[in-house]
Amino acid sequence: MSVICGAEYFVAAGCLRWLWKRCTYIGSDDSATWPPATADDFEPIPHLCRLILAVYEEDLHNPKFPPLGGYRLNPDCVIKRVTYQQTLGQAPPHLIYLDHSRREIVLAIRGLNLRKESDYKVLLNNRLGMQMFDGGYVHHGLLKSAGWLLNQESESLKRLWLENGSCYKMVFVGHSLGSGVAALMTVIVVNHRDMIGGIPRELVRCFALAPARCMSLNLAVKYADVISSVVLQDDFLPRTATPLEDIFKSIFCLPCLIFLVCLSDTFIPEGRKLRDPRRLYAPGRIYHIVERKFCRCGRYPPEVRTAIPVDGRFEHIVLSSHATADHAIIWIHREAEKALKLMKENSSDTMTTAPKAQKFDRLQSIEKEHKDALERAVSLNIPHAVSTASGAHESTSASDIEDQSSADKLASAHSPMAPMGETERRNTSNASSKPGPPNWNDLVQRMFERTGSGKLKTRKDIGTSDSHDFNV
C-alpha cells in the first residue's frame, strides 16, 4: 500500500510540475538568451508591415489603416495589384511596389482569409515528406502557390530590376499564409537568380511576418542570410508543429488543440524533434518582439531580440490569451514601430563609434552568426544539414553541389543576363525563335531530389533508420 501511495505521490508531483511549467511559460522565454537587434537591421519591418496592410485596402488613396511613424504608401508607386479573382485561388492577393527612396522592388502577400475556400485548399495541400526539395522538406501547398506566383510575376520583377539598375533590392514579404509563400519563393529565386536578370544573392531578401512553419530545419538555417522571420511575443503559428491543415480544421476549437499540442510536445524529447527531417519550422533568422512579462498586466515598451536558433526554435506553445491576437498584422505593425523608435533613441544616446565602422562590424557579426548556426546544425546531427568551409553562402557538401540548379551552373559560363531557356537551346538545338517566359514549375521540379528506387519510408521509420537513407 505504501508503494502505491508513493507512486501516486510522484505521479501527482510530476503532473503539478508540468502544469506549473506550462502555465508559467511565456513567449519571452523562447528568446531569453538572444542578443538585442540593432535599429539598422530592424528598420525595414514597420515599412513592410505597411505594405502588407495595403494589400487589404480597397482604396489606397483613402486607407482605412492610418499610417504610423511616417510610413506612408505612395499609390503611384504601386505597379500591380492582384485580387482573389485574378489569382484563381492559386495564391493569396498581393501587390508589387517600386520604392525609389529605399531602392527596393517589393512583392507583398497578404495572410489567410478565413472566408476564402481557396486559402484553405493551399493549406490542405500538404503532402509533408513526400518529396525532398533542395536537400530538405517544405510545405507542398505553399511551394505550389509560390511556383504559380512566380510564373505570373517573375517577368514583371525582372523588368523592374533591369530598368532601375542593379542597385535595387528584390524584397519578398508576406504575413501568415503569405509568409510561407514568400519564403519559398525566395528559396526558388535564390537558386535561379539568372531568371530574374542575374540578380546577386545579397540583393534578394525575404521577411516573413507571423510566419508559418514551412520548411525543415536544415533549410531554415541554410537560408538565414536571405530570409528573416518576425514573431510577436506569444504568436501561436510559428510555434505550432502540428500540420497546418489540422489547425484550421479545428479552428473553432483552437484553444483545445493548442492545449493538446502542448501536452504532446512536452513528452517528446528535443533530440527526437531535431532528428525528424520532415518536421517543419519557421524560416531563416528570427526577430522576436517581446512586450509582456511574467505576472504583469498590459503591454510594456517592446524590445527586439534576434538570433539564428537551431535547437529550441519556437518549439513550445504558449498558453496565453494573446496567442491569436499577436498573430494580427496590425499589432505587429504597431509594436514594431514602437520598438524601432526605442532602438533609435537608445542607439543615438549610446553611440560611440562612427556609423560606417558600426555597419561593417555588424555585417561581419551577421555572417559569423550564420556560419555558427550552420556548424551547430551539423554538430546536432540534424538530417541533411551541411557545413560551410568558405562562408555562410557556399556549401561544400556533395548533395548541395548536386542540388545546385542548372541555371546557376550555366550562369558561370555564360552571361548572367541570358535566360536559362535560351542558353539551353543554344547548346541542344538550332532554335532561332525568341524563347517564351520561363516555366517556374519546371525549375522547381529540378530542385526535387530523386534517389534510389523511388520508395518513401513512412514517418514511423524516422526514429529507427538513418536520416540520410530516405528514398524519395
N, C-alpha and C positions, 0 to 999 in steps of 0.2 A: 504493500500500500504506500509506503514511504517513497519507493522508487517511482511509482506512478505520480504521486504528488510532486516529486522533484522534477519529473519530465514535464508535467503540466506547467510548473513554475517557469521553467526555461523557455517553453513554447510561448507562454504569455509574455515573458520578458522580451523575447525576440520580436514578437508582434508589436509590442509597445515601442521598442526601439525603432523598428521600421516605420511605424506610424509617426513617431516624433521626427525622424529624419525627413520623411516625405512632407510633413506639414511645415517644417521649418526651412525647407529648401526653397531658396528664392532665386530669381533669374540672375542676379549679380554674382552668385556663386560660380556660374559657368566660366566667368572671366576674371575671377578674383586675383589670379596671378599674372594677368596680361598687363603689358605696359600701356600707358595712355597714348592715344592717337595724336597726331600733330594737326594743326589747323590747315596746313597745305595739303595734306593727304585727304582730309575730310571735306575740304571746301566744295567740291562738286556736288555733294549729296543733296543739300536743300534745293539747289537749282534743278537737279534731275527729278526730284520729287515733284517740283512744279510742272515739269514737262509731262510726267505721267498723269498728273491731275488734269492736264489739258486734254488728254485723250477722253476723259469723262465729260468734258464741257460740250454743250450743244452749240454755244456761240462764243468763240474765242474773243470777240470784241467786248462782250459783256459777261465776263466769267462769274460763275456762282461761287467759286472758291477764291476768296480775296488773297492777293499776293502778300507774302511775308518777307520781311527783310530786304525789300527792294528787288526781289526776284520776279520781274515782270516778263511775261511772254510776249514777244513781238509777233502778232498774227501774220505779218508779211513774210516772216522767215519760215513759216510752215510750208514745206514743199508739197506734202501729200498727207491726206488723212484718209484712213481706211476704216469702214464700219463693218458691222456684222454681216450686212447684206453683201458686201463686197468680198469678205473672206470666205463666204460659203460654208462657214462652220469649221474651216480647216485651221484657223488660228485666231487668237484674240484681236480686237481692234488695235490699231497702232497709228503712229504718225512719224513722219520724217521731218526733222527740224535742222535747219542750217544756221548755226550760231557763229557769226563772224567775230563777235567780240571775244569769244573763248576759242575760236578756231576749232570747232567741233562739228561733226556731222552725226546727229543723234537719231537713233531709231528707238522710240519709246513704246512699250507694250503694256496695256492695262492688265489688271488682275481678273480673277474669276468673277463672273456674273452669275449669281445663284438662280436667275430666271432664264438662263440660256442653256438649252439642252446640249448645244454644240460644245460648250466648255466641259460639260461632264463627259462627253464622248472622248475628248482629248485625255482626260484624267483616267478614264476606264480602260483606255488602250495602253495597258502597262504590262507588256509581256516581260516581266522582270527576269533577267538572267537568261533569256532565250538566245541572245547573241552577244558576243563581245564587240565593243566599239572602242577603237583607239587604245586597246590594251586594258579596258575596264568595262563597266556596265553602266547603262543610263536608262532613264525612263523612256519607254518606247514611244508613247503617245506624244510626249513633249519633243522628242527628237524628230518625229514625223512632222509635227507642226513647224519646227524650226526649218526643216528642209523645204517645206511648202512656202514658207515666208521668204526664204532666200531666193527661191525660183521667181517670186513675184517682185522682189525689191532689190536684188543684187545689181541689176543693170543701172538702176537709179542711184544707188550708193556709189557704184564705180564711177559713173558720170560726174557726180558731185565732187568726188575726191580728185579726179583728174582735172576738172575745171577750176578748182580752188587751190590747187597747188599741193605739194607733198608735205606741207607742214600741218595740215588739218588732221585731227584725230577722228577715228571711227569709233563711236560710243554706242553700245547696245545697253539699254536699261529696261528693266521690267519689274513688275510688282506681283507677288504671289504666283499665280499661274504663269503670268508673263515673265517672271524672273527665270523660271526653268527654261522657257523657250529662248530667252535672251542668252542665257548661259550656254546652252547647247549650240545656238547659232554662232557664238564666239568660238567655241571649240572647232566647229567646221571651218569657219573663216580663217582661223589661225593656221589650220592645216592646208588651206587652199588660198593663200593670200594673193597669188597672181591672178585669181579670178575677180579680185576687187582692184585690179590695176597695179598689183605688186606692192601693196601697202606693207610697210615694215611691221613686225610683231609689236614693237614698242608703241606704235600708234593705234593699236587696237585695244580697247578697254570695254569691260562689262561691269555693270553694277546691278546686283540682284537684291531688291528690297523686299524684306519679309520672304526670304527665298524658300522655295520648295526643295525637298531633298531629291535631287535629280541625277546625281552621278556617284559612282563608287569612290571610296576614299582615296585611292591612288590617283584618280583623275582630279579630284577636288584639290589635292596638294600639287599635282603637276601643273595645273593652270592657275595657280595662285598669283602669278605675276601679272596676269591679264584680267582675272575675274575677282571681284570683291563683293561680299555679301554684307548687308546691313540688317541687323536684328535689333528690335526694340524690346528691351527688358525681358518680359515673360512670354513673348510670342510663341504660340504652340506649334506652328507649322515647321519651322526649322528643326524642332526637337522631336518630331513625330516620325519614327522609322516605319510605322505602320504604312502599308501601301496606300497611296492617296485615294484609290477608289473605295477602300474600306472606310476611310474617314468620311467621305461625302455621301456614302450610302447611309451612314449613321449620323448625318448632320443634325437630325432632330434629337439625338441623344448623345451629343458630343461630349458633355461632361462625364457621362458614364464610360464612354470609350476611352477618354483620356485617363480616367482613373484605372481602368483595366490595363492600359498600356504601361502606366506607372508600376502597377503591381507585377506585370510580367517582366519588364526590363530590369526591375530590382534584382531578380534572381538569375539574370543572365550574366555570366562573368564577362568582364571587359575584354579579355583575350579572345573569347569566342566571338564577340561582336566584330573585333578587328580582323579576325581570320575569315569572316564571311565576305567573299568578294562581291556578292550581289547586294549587299546592304548599301543603301543609298544615303548620301549626306548632302548638307548644304555646300555649295561650291565655293572654292577659292579662299582668299583672305577674308577674315571675319571682322567687321566693325560692330561692336556691341554697345548700344546706347543704354546706360544704366541711370535710372532716375527714381528708384524707390529702394528703401532699406528695410531690414527686418524689424518688425514690431513698430513701424512708423507709418502713419497715415498720410495720404496725399503724395503728390509728386514733388521732388526736390530738384534743384539745379542739376541738369543732366551732365554726365561725363561720358566720354567715348573711350573704350579700350579696344585694342586691335592686336591680332596675332594670326598666325597660320597654324591652328591647332591640328594635331594628328590624333592622339588619344584624348578622349573626353571632348569630342567635337559636338557639343549640344546634344548629349545622349539622354538627358533626363527631363521628362515633362515637369513643368512647374504647376502645382495645384494652386492656381490664382484666379481671382475673378477678372483679372486683366489679361488673361491668356489669349482671349479672342480680340479684345479691344486694342491690344498692342499690335495686332496684325493690320490695322487700318492704315492706309497710306496717308490720311490726313494727320494722324497722330505722329507718324514717322516724320512727316514734313515739319510739324511744329517743334518736336523735340530736337530734331537735327539742327534746325535753325537756332534754337536756344543754345545747344551745345557748341555750335560753331562760334557763336558770338562770345561765349565764355572763353573758349580756347584762344580766340584772337585777343581778347582783353588780357588774359594771363600771359600769352607769349609776348605782347608788347611791354608788359611790366617786367618780365624776367629776361628779355633778350640780351645776350652778352656777346654774340658773335655776328659777323656780317651775314646777311641773308644768303648770299651765294655759297659761302662756305657751309652754312647750315643745310641748304638743299643738297649739296654734294655729299655731306656726311649722311644725310637721311637716305639718299639713293643707295649708298653703299650698305647701310644697315638693312634696307629692304631686301637687297639682293642676298645678303647673308642670312636673313630670316628665312627666305625661300629655300636656300641651299640646306640650311639646318633642318627645315621641315621635311625635305626630301630624304635626307640622311636618317632622320628619326623614323620615317615610314619604313625604310629598309631595315633598320635595327629592330623594329617591332614585328618584322616578318609579315607585313601587310601584303596580301596577294597582288602580284603584278606591279608592285612598287619598284621604281628604278632609282639608282643613284646617279649623281652628276659629277663628272670629273673636271669639266671646264667651265661650269657655271650653271645657273638655275634654268637656263633656256634650252640647253642641249643635253640630250640623253645619250648615254654610251651603251645602253643595253641592246642586244641583238633584236629583241622584239620591237623596240621603238624604231630601229632602223628599218625593219620590215613594214612597220605601220606608217612610216612617212609616206605621204601621198605622192603619187606620180607627178602631180603639179609642182611640188617643191623640188623634186629631182630634176625635172625638165627646166625649172627656172634657173638652176645653177649653170646650165649650158646655153640657155637662150635668153633673150631679153625678158625681164620680169614683166614687161608691159604686154607681152603677147599672150592671148588666151590659150589655155591648155589644149582645147579642141583643135585650134589652128595648128599648133606645134605638132600634135599627133598626126594630123592629116599630111603635113609635110613629110613625115617620116614613113608613113604607111600607104599613101595613095597619091594620085596625081590630081586631087580635087582642087579646082581653081576658084570655086564659088566661095563667097564670104560665109564663114560658119555662123550658125544661129546662136542664140543665147545659151549659156551653159545649163545643163540639167543637173541641179544640185543633188537630186536624189541619186543619180549615178555616182557622184563624187562621194556621197555619204556611204553608199554601198561598198565602195572600195576601202573605206575605213573599217569595215567589219572584218574581224579576223575569223578565218575558217581553217581549222586544222583537224587532223585525224579523220575519223570515219563520219563525222557529222552528227554523232550521237551526243545527247546532252545528259549530264548527270543531274539527278534531282537534288533539291535543297537538303534533303536528309543525308546526302552523301558529303555535305560540306565539312562536317566536323570530323569525318573519318578518313578522308582522302586528301592527298596533297593538293593544295590550292592551285598549283601550277599545272595540274594534269587534266583540267577540264577540257573536254572536247565539245566544240560547238559547231 
